[in-house]
């Protein structure tokens, strides 16, 4: 059985909504600038994603209410845990086949100064053809928009690439830019050769979550408002 077929069966049995394999060779320098050789040495990435239910995301405009905020926070944490369990299993599966693998947690800060992770899940999913990076700096899937949580397994396994990067489909839409309570987004479209700061002030977002949204640290309005994946 081919590695890609083994991966497909794993994804189905673990109830993962999105998955894709990307070749990272064209982004090696950027990846090394984020997390060093510990992540840049891998040639392939496996993206796994779980869709967040609309019943909870659609309530985010009422996030100041305790139960709404608590429900979203629990969902966020539980989904991250599911992803981390899945990537841990996938790491073991690949190592049993004789390959090296490095699971990148769904949500873990690596660089406090720059408010960044050791590796970009969005970059991997974009390279795998699962979506494009929107003006919110979120990965936008055609079917679910940004309502997906992601994790990644980096590997040297000779997997077949499953897709190519999608073109931007945000057009003139600025819904995420307009709804942001701290104006963290500039409205500039994503370009691979430009730093994140051209599009997004992560510190504004961080400070808002840390001081202005109550005990549950919940916002998510850019996830809620995106017309891609929104059903109402």
N, C-alpha and C positions, 0 to 999 in steps of 0.2 A: 504494500500500500504506500502511495506517495506521501511525502511530508505534508503537502497541502491538503490531501484528503484526510489525513490524521488530524490536522488542525481544524478542518471543517467539522469533523465529528465531535471534536472537543468543544468547539464553540456551541454547537447544537445541544450537547448534553449538559452544558453549564448555563444554558439559557441566556447567552450573550446576544444582544440585539444587533450590534454592529461589529464587524471585524474586517481587517485588511492588512496586507503585507506591503511594505514599501522598501525601495532601495534608497539608502541614505547617502550614497557616495557623493552626490552633488551638494549635499548640505554638511559635509564632514567638518569644514572649518567653523561654521556657525555652531554646530553641536559641541565641538571642542571648546569654544569660547564660553559655553554655558557650564559644562560639567567636566571638562578635561578629558584625558585619554580613557578614563574609566568608562565613559559612554561613547566617545568618538571611535573607539576601536571596532565597534560592531558595524557590520555592513547592512544589516536588515533590521526592520522593526515590525512588530506585530501589534496593531492597535485593536483594543477591545473597548466597546462602548455599551452602556446601558441607558435606555431612554427613561427620563423622568416622567411620571404620570401627569397628565394635564390637570387632573383633579386637584393637585397640590400646587403646581406651578401657576395655574390660573388665579389662585388666591393671593399671589404675592403683592398686589396693590394694597391688600389689607394686612401687610406684614407687621404693622404696629400692634396688632391684636396678638395676645400671648399665644393662643392655640394655633393660629396661622403660622407664626414664626417658629414655634416649637415643632410643628408638623414638618415644615420644610427642612429644619435643621436635622431632625431625625432621619428624614429621607436622604438628605445629603450624606450624612455619616454612614448610614446603612448601605447606600449604593457604593460609596467608596470602599467599604469593607468587603462587599461582594466582589468588586473589581480586584481588590488586592488578594483575596483568596484565589480567584481565577488565575491571576498572573503568577501566583506562587505555584499553583498546580501545573501551569503551562511551562514554567521554568523546569520543574522536575521532569516533565514529560520530554522536553528537549534534551535535557542532560542524560536521560536514560537512553536516548538515541545517539549519544556521543557528541553532542554539540554544547557550546557554551551559551549561557543565557543570563540576562540581567533584567529583573523585573523593576520597573520604575513605578513607585506608588502613585495612586490616583491623585493624592493631594498632599504634598510634602514640600515645605520650604527648604531650599538649599542655600540660597544667597539672600540673607536678610537685607543687606545694603541695597541691592537692586530689586528686591521683592520678586525673586525668581526661583524656579525649581531647577533641578539638576539636568532636566531634559524636558522638551516641549511636547506634550501629548498632541497638541493641536498641529504641530509641524508634521509629526508622524502620520496622523490621520489624513492631513491634507495631501501629503506625498503619496498616500495609499489610495487616493481618489475617493475618499469618503465624504468630502465636503470642501468648502473654501473658508478662508479666514476673513471674517466680516469686519465692519467698522467698529464693532464692539471688541475686537481682538479675540472673539470666540470662534470655534469651529462651527460653521453653519452647514448642516446636512440638508439635502434637498427635501427629505421627507419629514424630518423632525426639527429642523432648524437647529438652534443651540441647546435644545432640551435633552442633551446627552452628556453623561459623565464618562470620562475616558481614563484608561490606563494603558501602559505600553510594556511590551517585553522586547528588549534588544537582544539580538542573537547573531551568531555566525552560521546558522543553519542555511543550507542552500534552497530556501523557499522561493517559489515563483511569485513575482510581484503581481498583485491582484488589480491594480488600477493606476491611473495617472492623475495628477493634480487637476482639480476642477477649476474652471474659470470663475471669476467673481460674478455673483448674481445679485448684488445689493443694489446696483443701479443708483438712482437718485434718492433712495430711501434713507432717512436719517432718524428713524423711530428710536433706535437705541441711543443715539447721540442726544436727542431731545429729551428723553425721559430720565436720563442720568441725573440724580439729585445733586451731584457735585461737579458736573461738567467735566468728567474724566476723559471723555472721548473728543477728538478733534474733528471727526468726520472724514478724515483722510482714508482712502482705500489702502488695502494691504499691498505692499511691495516687498519682496524678499530681501532686497538690498538696502532697506531702510530700517533704522532702529525702531524698537517698539514705541519709544517716546514721541515719534512723529504722529502716532495714532492715539496713544493712551498714556495717561498719567497715573501709574499704578499707586503712587503714594496718596493721591487724593482718595482713591477707592479704599485703600488700606486704612487711612485715618477715619474715613466715614464709618467703616465697619467696626473700627475699634472704639469709637467714642459716641457715635450719633444714632445708633440703631437699637440700643437696648441690649439686654443680657444675652440674646440669642445670636447676635452678629449676623443678621440676615438682610440681604437686599435682593439681588437677583432680578431687578427690573429689566435689565437688558436681555435676560433669558426669556422673561415673560412676554415682552413687547414685540419681539421679532416676528414678522408676518410669515416667515418660513417655519412651518410646524405648528403655528397657532391656528386653532380651529374655530375661534370666535372673535 
